[in-house]
Amino acid sequence: MILKIILFGALIYFLYKAFGGEFKLPQKKDKKADEDGDTLVECSKCGVFITKKEAIFKAGKYYCDECA
Ligand SMILES: [Zn+2]
């Protein structure tokens, strides 16, 4: 009986993982929030601080609207 429950649990866990599970969701959310980000970055040219959202990313550096 206990073995059955364990197997059933393992099956559910397997299916859960196979479909991407919810374990990944918090990470995905964090990553997305970071990408959308209100994180401040410094313009490589004039040094002004802008949000990542507004910044223009060029050749590995962030630039403000005016410098881009
Ligand atoms: Zn600038």
N, CA, C, O and the ligand as a Tripos MOL2 file, in Angstrom:
@<TRIPOS>MOLECULE
protein
  273   271    69     0     0
PROTEIN
NO_CHARGES

@<TRIPOS>ATOM
      1 N           0.8270   -1.2160    0.0000 N.3       1 MET1
      2 CA          0.0000    0.0000    0.0000 C.3       1 MET1
      3 C           0.8620    1.2670    0.0000 C.2       1 MET1
      4 O           0.6340    2.1880   -0.7840 O.2       1 MET1
      5 N           1.8530    1.2920    0.8940 N.am      2 ILE2
      6 CA          2.7210    2.4710    0.9620 C.3       2 ILE2
      7 C           3.5070    2.6150   -0.3420 C.2       2 ILE2
      8 O           3.7070    3.7180   -0.8510 O.2       2 ILE2
      9 N           3.9460    1.4670   -0.8670 N.am      3 LEU3
     10 CA          4.6990    1.4780   -2.1270 C.3       3 LEU3
     11 C           3.8730    2.1100   -3.2500 C.2       3 LEU3
     12 O           4.3810    2.8830   -4.0630 O.2       3 LEU3
     13 N           2.5980    1.7610   -3.2670 N.am      4 LYS4
     14 CA          1.6940    2.3200   -4.2820 C.3       4 LYS4
     15 C           1.6360    3.8410   -4.1770 C.2       4 LYS4
     16 O           1.6870    4.5600   -5.1750 O.2       4 LYS4
     17 N           1.5290    4.3000   -2.9480 N.am      5 ILE5
     18 CA          1.4470    5.7580   -2.7250 C.3       5 ILE5
     19 C           2.7350    6.4370   -3.1800 C.2       5 ILE5
     20 O           2.7120    7.5050   -3.7920 O.2       5 ILE5
     21 N           3.8530    5.7950   -2.8680 N.am      6 ILE6
     22 CA          5.1470    6.3570   -3.2730 C.3       6 ILE6
     23 C           5.2540    6.4070   -4.7980 C.2       6 ILE6
     24 O           5.6880    7.4040   -5.3760 O.2       6 ILE6
     25 N           4.8460    5.3010   -5.4340 N.am      7 LEU7
     26 CA          4.8930    5.2490   -6.8970 C.3       7 LEU7
     27 C           3.9850    6.3060   -7.5080 C.2       7 LEU7
     28 O           4.3410    6.9650   -8.4850 O.2       7 LEU7
     29 N           2.8260    6.4530   -6.9220 N.am      8 PHE8
     30 CA          1.8690    7.4450   -7.3960 C.3       8 PHE8
     31 C           2.4490    8.8580   -7.2560 C.2       8 PHE8
     32 O           2.3210    9.6990   -8.1460 O.2       8 PHE8
     33 N           3.0780    9.0800   -6.1260 N.am      9 GLY9
     34 CA          3.7150   10.3740   -5.8890 C.3       9 GLY9
     35 C           4.8310   10.6390   -6.8820 C.2       9 GLY9
     36 O           4.9770   11.7470   -7.3970 O.2       9 GLY9
     37 N           5.6200    9.5970   -7.1420 N.am     10 ALA10
     38 CA          6.7240    9.7210   -8.0860 C.3      10 ALA10
     39 C           6.2030   10.0220   -9.4830 C.2      10 ALA10
     40 O           6.7840   10.8210  -10.2180 O.2      10 ALA10
     41 N           5.1100    9.3770   -9.8350 N.am     11 LEU11
     42 CA          4.4940    9.5890  -11.1460 C.3      11 LEU11
     43 C           4.0190   11.0360  -11.2820 C.2      11 LEU11
     44 O           4.2530   11.6880  -12.2990 O.2      11 LEU11
     45 N           3.3590   11.5140  -10.2520 N.am     12 ILE12
     46 CA          2.8760   12.8960  -10.2860 C.3      12 ILE12
     47 C           4.0540   13.8630  -10.3870 C.2      12 ILE12
     48 O           4.0210   14.8370  -11.1400 O.2      12 ILE12
     49 N           5.0980   13.5680   -9.6070 N.am     13 TYR13
     50 CA          6.2900   14.4170   -9.6290 C.3      13 TYR13
     51 C           6.9100   14.4280  -11.0200 C.2      13 TYR13
     52 O           7.3360   15.4670  -11.5240 O.2      13 TYR13
     53 N           6.9490   13.2310  -11.6320 N.am     14 PHE14
     54 CA          7.5340   13.1060  -12.9680 C.3      14 PHE14
     55 C           6.7300   13.9030  -13.9940 C.2      14 PHE14
     56 O           7.2870   14.6350  -14.8120 O.2      14 PHE14
     57 N           5.4120   13.7430  -13.9300 N.am     15 LEU15
     58 CA          4.5440   14.4700  -14.8550 C.3      15 LEU15
     59 C           4.6770   15.9760  -14.6420 C.2      15 LEU15
     60 O           4.6940   16.7630  -15.5890 O.2      15 LEU15
     61 N           4.7690   16.3370  -13.3950 N.am     16 TYR16
     62 CA          4.8870   17.7350  -12.9990 C.3      16 TYR16
     63 C           6.1400   18.3460  -13.6180 C.2      16 TYR16
     64 O           6.1160   19.4510  -14.1590 O.2      16 TYR16
     65 N           7.2310   17.5960  -13.5240 N.am     17 LYS17
     66 CA          8.4990   18.0700  -14.0830 C.3      17 LYS17
     67 C           8.4660   18.0620  -15.6030 C.2      17 LYS17
     68 O           8.9890   18.9630  -16.2590 O.2      17 LYS17
     69 N           7.8350   17.0190  -16.1520 N.am     18 ALA18
     70 CA          7.7770   16.8780  -17.6090 C.3      18 ALA18
     71 C           7.0500   18.0590  -18.2510 C.2      18 ALA18
     72 O           7.3660   18.4660  -19.3680 O.2      18 ALA18
     73 N           6.0790   18.5950  -17.5330 N.am     19 PHE19
     74 CA          5.3220   19.7250  -18.0620 C.3      19 PHE19
     75 C           5.9020   21.0700  -17.6320 C.2      19 PHE19
     76 O           5.2520   22.1080  -17.7570 O.2      19 PHE19
     77 N           7.0950   21.0380  -17.1380 N.am     20 GLY20
     78 CA          7.7550   22.2950  -16.8020 C.3      20 GLY20
     79 C           7.6120   22.7100  -15.3510 C.2      20 GLY20
     80 O           8.3500   23.5590  -14.8510 O.2      20 GLY20
     81 N           6.6520   22.0960  -14.6900 N.am     21 GLY21
     82 CA          6.4870   22.3120  -13.2520 C.3      21 GLY21
     83 C           6.3300   23.7610  -12.8470 C.2      21 GLY21
     84 O           6.5090   24.6750  -13.6520 O.2      21 GLY21
     85 N           5.9990   23.9500  -11.6150 N.am     22 GLU22
     86 CA          5.8760   25.3160  -11.1180 C.3      22 GLU22
     87 C           7.1250   25.7350  -10.3750 C.2      22 GLU22
     88 O           7.2410   26.8710   -9.9140 O.2      22 GLU22
     89 N           8.0590   24.8050  -10.2630 N.am     23 PHE23
     90 CA          9.2970   25.1280   -9.5530 C.3      23 PHE23
     91 C          10.0640   26.2220  -10.2930 C.2      23 PHE23
     92 O          10.7810   27.0210   -9.6910 O.2      23 PHE23
     93 N           9.8940   26.2340  -11.6080 N.am     24 LYS24
     94 CA         10.6500   27.1810  -12.4180 C.3      24 LYS24
     95 C          10.0070   28.5640  -12.4570 C.2      24 LYS24
     96 O          10.6670   29.5610  -12.7460 O.2      24 LYS24
     97 N           8.7180   28.6060  -12.1640 N.am     25 LEU25
     98 CA          7.9890   29.8590  -12.3390 C.3      25 LEU25
     99 C           8.5710   31.0470  -11.5800 C.2      25 LEU25
    100 O           8.7230   32.1260  -12.1540 O.2      25 LEU25
    101 N           8.9010   30.8680  -10.2900 N.am     26 PRO26
    102 CA          9.4480   32.0200   -9.5760 C.3      26 PRO26
    103 C          10.7140   32.5660  -10.2360 C.2      26 PRO26
    104 O          10.9050   33.7790  -10.3190 O.2      26 PRO26
    105 N          11.5800   31.6550  -10.7060 N.am     27 GLN27
    106 CA         12.8120   32.0810  -11.3620 C.3      27 GLN27
    107 C          12.5060   32.8540  -12.6410 C.2      27 GLN27
    108 O          13.0800   33.9100  -12.9040 O.2      27 GLN27
    109 N          11.5840   32.2980  -13.4300 N.am     28 LYS28
    110 CA         11.1970   32.9480  -14.6730 C.3      28 LYS28
    111 C          10.7080   34.3620  -14.4020 C.2      28 LYS28
    112 O          11.0580   35.3180  -15.0940 O.2      28 LYS28
    113 N           9.8850   34.4530  -13.3670 N.am     29 LYS29
    114 CA          9.3000   35.7380  -13.0150 C.3      29 LYS29
    115 C          10.3980   36.7350  -12.6430 C.2      29 LYS29
    116 O          10.3760   37.8940  -13.0580 O.2      29 LYS29
    117 N          11.3580   36.2540  -11.8500 N.am     30 ASP30
    118 CA         12.4630   37.1160  -11.4280 C.3      30 ASP30
    119 C          13.2540   37.6030  -12.6330 C.2      30 ASP30
    120 O          13.6150   38.7750  -12.7430 O.2      30 ASP30
    121 N          13.5080   36.6590  -13.5320 N.am     31 LYS31
    122 CA         14.2990   36.9980  -14.6980 C.3      31 LYS31
    123 C          13.5730   38.0310  -15.5540 C.2      31 LYS31
    124 O          14.1710   38.9850  -16.0510 O.2      31 LYS31
    125 N          12.2860   37.8170  -15.7100 N.am     32 LYS32
    126 CA         11.5030   38.7440  -16.5140 C.3      32 LYS32
    127 C          11.4680   40.1250  -15.8720 C.2      32 LYS32
    128 O          11.5920   41.1460  -16.5490 O.2      32 LYS32
    129 N          11.2980   40.1360  -14.5680 N.am     33 ALA33
    130 CA         11.2600   41.3970  -13.8410 C.3      33 ALA33
    131 C          12.5820   42.1260  -14.0070 C.2      33 ALA33
    132 O          12.6240   43.3520  -14.1110 O.2      33 ALA33
    133 N          13.6640   41.3490  -14.0300 N.am     34 ASP34
    134 CA         14.9850   41.9510  -14.1820 C.3      34 ASP34
    135 C          15.1450   42.5360  -15.5840 C.2      34 ASP34
    136 O          15.7440   43.5960  -15.7680 O.2      34 ASP34
    137 N          14.6020   41.8300  -16.5560 N.am     35 GLU35
    138 CA         14.7210   42.3000  -17.9300 C.3      35 GLU35
    139 C          13.8810   43.5600  -18.1620 C.2      35 GLU35
    140 O          14.3220   44.5160  -18.8010 O.2      35 GLU35
    141 N          12.6810   43.5300  -17.6320 N.am     36 ASP36
    142 CA         11.8130   44.6960  -17.7880 C.3      36 ASP36
    143 C          12.3550   45.8690  -17.0000 C.2      36 ASP36
    144 O          12.1640   47.0410  -17.3230 O.2      36 ASP36
    145 N          13.0100   45.4890  -15.9970 N.am     37 GLY37
    146 CA         13.5800   46.1970  -14.8560 C.3      37 GLY37
    147 C          13.4570   47.6840  -14.7250 C.2      37 GLY37
    148 O          13.5340   48.4460  -15.6880 O.2      37 GLY37
    149 N          13.2650   48.0580  -13.4930 N.am     38 ASP38
    150 CA         13.4040   49.4610  -13.1390 C.3      38 ASP38
    151 C          14.7970   49.6690  -12.5670 C.2      38 ASP38
    152 O          15.0780   50.6670  -11.9050 O.2      38 ASP38
    153 N          15.6540   48.7060  -12.8400 N.am     39 THR39
    154 CA         17.0260   48.7900  -12.3730 C.3      39 THR39
    155 C          17.7160   49.9680  -13.0570 C.2      39 THR39
    156 O          17.5520   50.1980  -14.2550 O.2      39 THR39
    157 N          18.4770   50.6930  -12.2810 N.am     40 LEU40
    158 CA         19.1850   51.8250  -12.8510 C.3      40 LEU40
    159 C          20.5230   51.3780  -13.4400 C.2      40 LEU40
    160 O          21.2660   50.6030  -12.8380 O.2      40 LEU40
    161 N          20.7950   51.8870  -14.6190 N.am     41 VAL41
    162 CA         22.0860   51.6270  -15.2480 C.3      41 VAL41
    163 C          22.7050   52.9670  -15.6340 C.2      41 VAL41
    164 O          22.0050   53.9620  -15.8210 O.2      41 VAL41
    165 N          24.0080   52.9720  -15.7470 N.am     42 GLU42
    166 CA         24.7060   54.2100  -16.0530 C.3      42 GLU42
    167 C          25.0250   54.2860  -17.5360 C.2      42 GLU42
    168 O          25.5050   53.3180  -18.1270 O.2      42 GLU42
    169 N          24.7640   55.4090  -18.1170 N.am     43 CYS43
    170 CA         25.1300   55.6210  -19.5080 C.3      43 CYS43
    171 C          26.6490   55.6250  -19.6140 C.2      43 CYS43
    172 O          27.3330   56.3150  -18.8580 O.2      43 CYS43
    173 N          27.1690   54.8500  -20.5570 N.am     44 SER44
    174 CA         28.6180   54.7000  -20.6770 C.3      44 SER44
    175 C          29.2900   55.9740  -21.1620 C.2      44 SER44
    176 O          30.4950   56.1480  -20.9780 O.2      44 SER44
    177 N          28.5430   56.8420  -21.7620 N.am     45 LYS45
    178 CA         29.1540   58.0470  -22.3390 C.3      45 LYS45
    179 C          29.0600   59.2410  -21.3930 C.2      45 LYS45
    180 O          30.0750   59.8400  -21.0380 O.2      45 LYS45
    181 N          27.8410   59.5840  -20.9880 N.am     46 CYS46
    182 CA         27.6910   60.7940  -20.1940 C.3      46 CYS46
    183 C          27.4950   60.5120  -18.7030 C.2      46 CYS46
    184 O          27.5000   61.4340  -17.8870 O.2      46 CYS46
    185 N          27.3230   59.2410  -18.3520 N.am     47 GLY47
    186 CA         27.2560   58.8750  -16.9370 C.3      47 GLY47
    187 C          25.9150   59.1190  -16.2710 C.2      47 GLY47
    188 O          25.7940   58.9570  -15.0570 O.2      47 GLY47
    189 N          24.9160   59.5020  -17.0320 N.am     48 VAL48
    190 CA         23.5930   59.7310  -16.4620 C.3      48 VAL48
    191 C          22.9410   58.3910  -16.1320 C.2      48 VAL48
    192 O          23.1560   57.3980  -16.8250 O.2      48 VAL48
    193 N          22.1460   58.3760  -15.0730 N.am     49 PHE49
    194 CA         21.4810   57.1350  -14.6820 C.3      49 PHE49
    195 C          20.0850   57.0560  -15.2690 C.2      49 PHE49
    196 O          19.2840   57.9830  -15.1520 O.2      49 PHE49
    197 N          19.8140   55.9280  -15.9020 N.am     50 ILE50
    198 CA         18.5170   55.6990  -16.5210 C.3      50 ILE50
    199 C          18.0460   54.2990  -16.1610 C.2      50 ILE50
    200 O          18.8550   53.4430  -15.8050 O.2      50 ILE50
    201 N          16.7590   54.0640  -16.2490 N.am     51 THR51
    202 CA         16.2600   52.7160  -16.0000 C.3      51 THR51
    203 C          16.6210   51.8420  -17.1920 C.2      51 THR51
    204 O          16.7700   52.3170  -18.3180 O.2      51 THR51
    205 N          16.7570   50.5400  -16.9070 N.am     52 LYS52
    206 CA         17.1020   49.5970  -17.9640 C.3      52 LYS52
    207 C          16.0980   49.6740  -19.1110 C.2      52 LYS52
    208 O          16.4340   49.4810  -20.2790 O.2      52 LYS52
    209 N          14.8530   49.9640  -18.7310 N.am     53 LYS53
    210 CA         13.7720   50.0530  -19.7080 C.3      53 LYS53
    211 C          14.0710   51.1240  -20.7470 C.2      53 LYS53
    212 O          13.8180   50.9440  -21.9380 O.2      53 LYS53
    213 N          14.6070   52.2310  -20.2780 N.am     54 GLU54
    214 CA         14.8520   53.3630  -21.1640 C.3      54 GLU54
    215 C          16.2180   53.2960  -21.8440 C.2      54 GLU54
    216 O          16.4500   53.9130  -22.8830 O.2      54 GLU54
    217 N          17.1030   52.5340  -21.2290 N.am     55 ALA55
    218 CA         18.4760   52.4800  -21.7320 C.3      55 ALA55
    219 C          18.5480   51.7680  -23.0750 C.2      55 ALA55
    220 O          17.7490   50.8820  -23.3780 O.2      55 ALA55
    221 N          19.5060   52.1730  -23.8510 N.am     56 ILE56
    222 CA         19.7730   51.4910  -25.1190 C.3      56 ILE56
    223 C          21.0470   50.6730  -24.9410 C.2      56 ILE56
    224 O          22.1020   51.2030  -24.5910 O.2      56 ILE56
    225 N          20.9270   49.3920  -25.1870 N.am     57 PHE57
    226 CA         22.0310   48.4640  -24.9780 C.3      57 PHE57
    227 C          22.7740   48.2630  -26.2840 C.2      57 PHE57
    228 O          22.2290   47.7340  -27.2520 O.2      57 PHE57
    229 N          24.0300   48.6970  -26.2950 N.am     58 LYS58
    230 CA         24.8120   48.6240  -27.5300 C.3      58 LYS58
    231 C          26.1960   48.0910  -27.2130 C.2      58 LYS58
    232 O          26.8680   48.6040  -26.3190 O.2      58 LYS58
    233 N          26.6220   47.0850  -27.9220 N.am     59 ALA59
    234 CA         27.9810   46.5440  -27.7980 C.3      59 ALA59
    235 C          28.3640   46.3040  -26.3450 C.2      59 ALA59
    236 O          29.4760   46.6320  -25.9300 O.2      59 ALA59
    237 N          27.4380   45.7270  -25.5650 N.am     60 GLY60
    238 CA         27.7390   45.3700  -24.1770 C.3      60 GLY60
    239 C          27.6920   46.5260  -23.2040 C.2      60 GLY60
    240 O          28.0320   46.3590  -22.0320 O.2      60 GLY60
    241 N          27.2770   47.6980  -23.6620 N.am     61 LYS61
    242 CA         27.1860   48.8540  -22.7660 C.3      61 LYS61
    243 C          25.8300   49.5260  -22.8900 C.2      61 LYS61
    244 O          25.1420   49.4130  -23.9050 O.2      61 LYS61
    245 N          25.4700   50.2290  -21.8220 N.am     62 TYR62
    246 CA         24.1970   50.9470  -21.8310 C.3      62 TYR62
    247 C          24.4300   52.4050  -22.1880 C.2      62 TYR62
    248 O          25.4010   53.0360  -21.7690 O.2      62 TYR62
    249 N          23.5020   52.9050  -22.9740 N.am     63 TYR63
    250 CA         23.5620   54.3260  -23.3100 C.3      63 TYR63
    251 C          22.2080   54.9710  -23.1120 C.2      63 TYR63
    252 O          21.1750   54.3120  -23.2260 O.2      63 TYR63
    253 N          22.2120   56.2530  -22.8160 N.am     64 CYS64
    254 CA         20.9500   56.9720  -22.6930 C.3      64 CYS64
    255 C          20.4550   57.3270  -24.0950 C.2      64 CYS64
    256 O          21.1470   57.0970  -25.0860 O.2      64 CYS64
    257 N          19.2720   57.8800  -24.1600 N.am     65 ASP65
    258 CA         18.6570   58.2190  -25.4480 C.3      65 ASP65
    259 C          19.5410   59.1450  -26.2730 C.2      65 ASP65
    260 O          19.7010   58.9670  -27.4800 O.2      65 ASP65
    261 N          20.1060   60.1280  -25.6000 N.am     66 GLU66
    262 CA         20.8610   61.1590  -26.3310 C.3      66 GLU66
    263 C          22.1700   60.6340  -26.8970 C.2      66 GLU66
    264 O          22.5940   61.0330  -27.9810 O.2      66 GLU66
    265 N          22.8050   59.7340  -26.1530 N.am     67 CYS67
    266 CA         24.1300   59.2670  -26.5630 C.3      67 CYS67
    267 C          24.0570   58.0990  -27.5560 C.2      67 CYS67
    268 O          25.0210   57.8230  -28.2700 O.2      67 CYS67
    269 N          22.9370   57.4370  -27.5920 N.am     68 ALA68
    270 CA         22.8430   56.2100  -28.3860 C.3      68 ALA68
    271 C          22.9580   56.4660  -29.8920 C.2      68 ALA68
    272 O          22.8970   55.5260  -30.6840 O.2      68 ALA68
    273 ZN         24.3690   59.4370  -22.2200 Zn       69 ZN69
@<TRIPOS>BOND
     1     1     2 1
     2     2     3 1
     3     3     4 2
     4     3     5 am
     5     5     6 1
     6     6     7 1
     7     7     8 2
     8     7     9 am
     9     9    10 1
    10    10    11 1
    11    11    12 2
    12    11    13 am
    13    13    14 1
    14    14    15 1
    15    15    16 2
    16    15    17 am
    17    17    18 1
    18    18    19 1
    19    19    20 2
    20    19    21 am
    21    21    22 1
    22    22    23 1
    23    23    24 2
    24    23    25 am
    25    25    26 1
    26    26    27 1
    27    27    28 2
    28    27    29 am
    29    29    30 1
    30    30    31 1
    31    31    32 2
    32    31    33 am
    33    33    34 1
    34    34    35 1
    35    35    36 2
    36    35    37 am
    37    37    38 1
    38    38    39 1
    39    39    40 2
    40    39    41 am
    41    41    42 1
    42    42    43 1
    43    43    44 2
    44    43    45 am
    45    45    46 1
    46    46    47 1
    47    47    48 2
    48    47    49 am
    49    49    50 1
    50    50    51 1
    51    51    52 2
    52    51    53 am
    53    53    54 1
    54    54    55 1
    55    55    56 2
    56    55    57 am
    57    57    58 1
    58    58    59 1
    59    59    60 2
    60    59    61 am
    61    61    62 1
    62    62    63 1
    63    63    64 2
    64    63    65 am
    65    65    66 1
    66    66    67 1
    67    67    68 2
    68    67    69 am
    69    69    70 1
    70    70    71 1
    71    71    72 2
    72    71    73 am
    73    73    74 1
    74    74    75 1
    75    75    76 2
    76    75    77 am
    77    77    78 1
    78    78    79 1
    79    79    80 2
    80    79    81 am
    81    81    82 1
    82    82    83 1
    83    83    84 2
    84    83    85 am
    85    85    86 1
    86    86    87 1
    87    87    88 2
    88    87    89 am
    89    89    90 1
    90    90    91 1
    91    91    92 2
    92    91    93 am
    93    93    94 1
    94    94    95 1
    95    95    96 2
    96    95    97 am
    97    97    98 1
    98    98    99 1
    99    99   100 2
   100    99   101 am
   101   101   102 1
   102   102   103 1
   103   103   104 2
   104   103   105 am
   105   105   106 1
   106   106   107 1
   107   107   108 2
   108   107   109 am
   109   109   110 1
   110   110   111 1
   111   111   112 2
   112   111   113 am
   113   113   114 1
   114   114   115 1
   115   115   116 2
   116   115   117 am
   117   117   118 1
   118   118   119 1
   119   119   120 2
   120   119   121 am
   121   121   122 1
   122   122   123 1
   123   123   124 2
   124   123   125 am
   125   125   126 1
   126   126   127 1
   127   127   128 2
   128   127   129 am
   129   129   130 1
   130   130   131 1
   131   131   132 2
   132   131   133 am
   133   133   134 1
   134   134   135 1
   135   135   136 2
   136   135   137 am
   137   137   138 1
   138   138   139 1
   139   139   140 2
   140   139   141 am
   141   141   142 1
   142   142   143 1
   143   143   144 2
   144   143   145 am
   145   145   146 1
   146   146   147 1
   147   147   148 2
   148   147   149 am
   149   149   150 1
   150   150   151 1
   151   151   152 2
   152   151   153 am
   153   153   154 1
   154   154   155 1
   155   155   156 2
   156   155   157 am
   157   157   158 1
   158   158   159 1
   159   159   160 2
   160   159   161 am
   161   161   162 1
   162   162   163 1
   163   163   164 2
   164   163   165 am
   165   165   166 1
   166   166   167 1
   167   167   168 2
   168   167   169 am
   169   169   170 1
   170   170   171 1
   171   171   172 2
   172   171   173 am
   173   173   174 1
   174   174   175 1
   175   175   176 2
   176   175   177 am
   177   177   178 1
   178   178   179 1
   179   179   180 2
   180   179   181 am
   181   181   182 1
   182   182   183 1
   183   183   184 2
   184   183   185 am
   185   185   186 1
   186   186   187 1
   187   187   188 2
   188   187   189 am
   189   189   190 1
   190   190   191 1
   191   191   192 2
   192   191   193 am
   193   193   194 1
   194   194   195 1
   195   195   196 2
   196   195   197 am
   197   197   198 1
   198   198   199 1
   199   199   200 2
   200   199   201 am
   201   201   202 1
   202   202   203 1
   203   203   204 2
   204   203   205 am
   205   205   206 1
   206   206   207 1
   207   207   208 2
   208   207   209 am
   209   209   210 1
   210   210   211 1
   211   211   212 2
   212   211   213 am
   213   213   214 1
   214   214   215 1
   215   215   216 2
   216   215   217 am
   217   217   218 1
   218   218   219 1
   219   219   220 2
   220   219   221 am
   221   221   222 1
   222   222   223 1
   223   223   224 2
   224   223   225 am
   225   225   226 1
   226   226   227 1
   227   227   228 2
   228   227   229 am
   229   229   230 1
   230   230   231 1
   231   231   232 2
   232   231   233 am
   233   233   234 1
   234   234   235 1
   235   235   236 2
   236   235   237 am
   237   237   238 1
   238   238   239 1
   239   239   240 2
   240   239   241 am
   241   241   242 1
   242   242   243 1
   243   243   244 2
   244   243   245 am
   245   245   246 1
   246   246   247 1
   247   247   248 2
   248   247   249 am
   249   249   250 1
   250   250   251 1
   251   251   252 2
   252   251   253 am
   253   253   254 1
   254   254   255 1
   255   255   256 2
   256   255   257 am
   257   257   258 1
   258   258   259 1
   259   259   260 2
   260   259   261 am
   261   261   262 1
   262   262   263 1
   263   263   264 2
   264   263   265 am
   265   265   266 1
   266   266   267 1
   267   267   268 2
   268   267   269 am
   269   269   270 1
   270   270   271 1
   271   271   272 2
@<TRIPOS>SUBSTRUCTURE
     1 MET1         2 RESIDUE 1 A MET
     2 ILE2         6 RESIDUE 1 A ILE
     3 LEU3        10 RESIDUE 1 A LEU
     4 LYS4        14 RESIDUE 1 A LYS
     5 ILE5        18 RESIDUE 1 A ILE
     6 ILE6        22 RESIDUE 1 A ILE
     7 LEU7        26 RESIDUE 1 A LEU
     8 PHE8        30 RESIDUE 1 A PHE
     9 GLY9        34 RESIDUE 1 A GLY
    10 ALA10       38 RESIDUE 1 A ALA
    11 LEU11       42 RESIDUE 1 A LEU
    12 ILE12       46 RESIDUE 1 A ILE
    13 TYR13       50 RESIDUE 1 A TYR
    14 PHE14       54 RESIDUE 1 A PHE
    15 LEU15       58 RESIDUE 1 A LEU
    16 TYR16       62 RESIDUE 1 A TYR
    17 LYS17       66 RESIDUE 1 A LYS
    18 ALA18       70 RESIDUE 1 A ALA
    19 PHE19       74 RESIDUE 1 A PHE
    20 GLY20       78 RESIDUE 1 A GLY
    21 GLY21       82 RESIDUE 1 A GLY
    22 GLU22       86 RESIDUE 1 A GLU
    23 PHE23       90 RESIDUE 1 A PHE
    24 LYS24       94 RESIDUE 1 A LYS
    25 LEU25       98 RESIDUE 1 A LEU
    26 PRO26      102 RESIDUE 1 A PRO
    27 GLN27      106 RESIDUE 1 A GLN
    28 LYS28      110 RESIDUE 1 A LYS
    29 LYS29      114 RESIDUE 1 A LYS
    30 ASP30      118 RESIDUE 1 A ASP
    31 LYS31      122 RESIDUE 1 A LYS
    32 LYS32      126 RESIDUE 1 A LYS
    33 ALA33      130 RESIDUE 1 A ALA
    34 ASP34      134 RESIDUE 1 A ASP
    35 GLU35      138 RESIDUE 1 A GLU
    36 ASP36      142 RESIDUE 1 A ASP
    37 GLY37      146 RESIDUE 1 A GLY
    38 ASP38      150 RESIDUE 1 A ASP
    39 THR39      154 RESIDUE 1 A THR
    40 LEU40      158 RESIDUE 1 A LEU
    41 VAL41      162 RESIDUE 1 A VAL
    42 GLU42      166 RESIDUE 1 A GLU
    43 CYS43      170 RESIDUE 1 A CYS
    44 SER44      174 RESIDUE 1 A SER
    45 LYS45      178 RESIDUE 1 A LYS
    46 CYS46      182 RESIDUE 1 A CYS
    47 GLY47      186 RESIDUE 1 A GLY
    48 VAL48      190 RESIDUE 1 A VAL
    49 PHE49      194 RESIDUE 1 A PHE
    50 ILE50      198 RESIDUE 1 A ILE
    51 THR51      202 RESIDUE 1 A THR
    52 LYS52      206 RESIDUE 1 A LYS
    53 LYS53      210 RESIDUE 1 A LYS
    54 GLU54      214 RESIDUE 1 A GLU
    55 ALA55      218 RESIDUE 1 A ALA
    56 ILE56      222 RESIDUE 1 A ILE
    57 PHE57      226 RESIDUE 1 A PHE
    58 LYS58      230 RESIDUE 1 A LYS
    59 ALA59      234 RESIDUE 1 A ALA
    60 GLY60      238 RESIDUE 1 A GLY
    61 LYS61      242 RESIDUE 1 A LYS
    62 TYR62      246 RESIDUE 1 A TYR
    63 TYR63      250 RESIDUE 1 A TYR
    64 CYS64      254 RESIDUE 1 A CYS
    65 ASP65      258 RESIDUE 1 A ASP
    66 GLU66      262 RESIDUE 1 A GLU
    67 CYS67      266 RESIDUE 1 A CYS
    68 ALA68      270 RESIDUE 1 A ALA
    69 ZN69       273 GROUP 0 **** ****
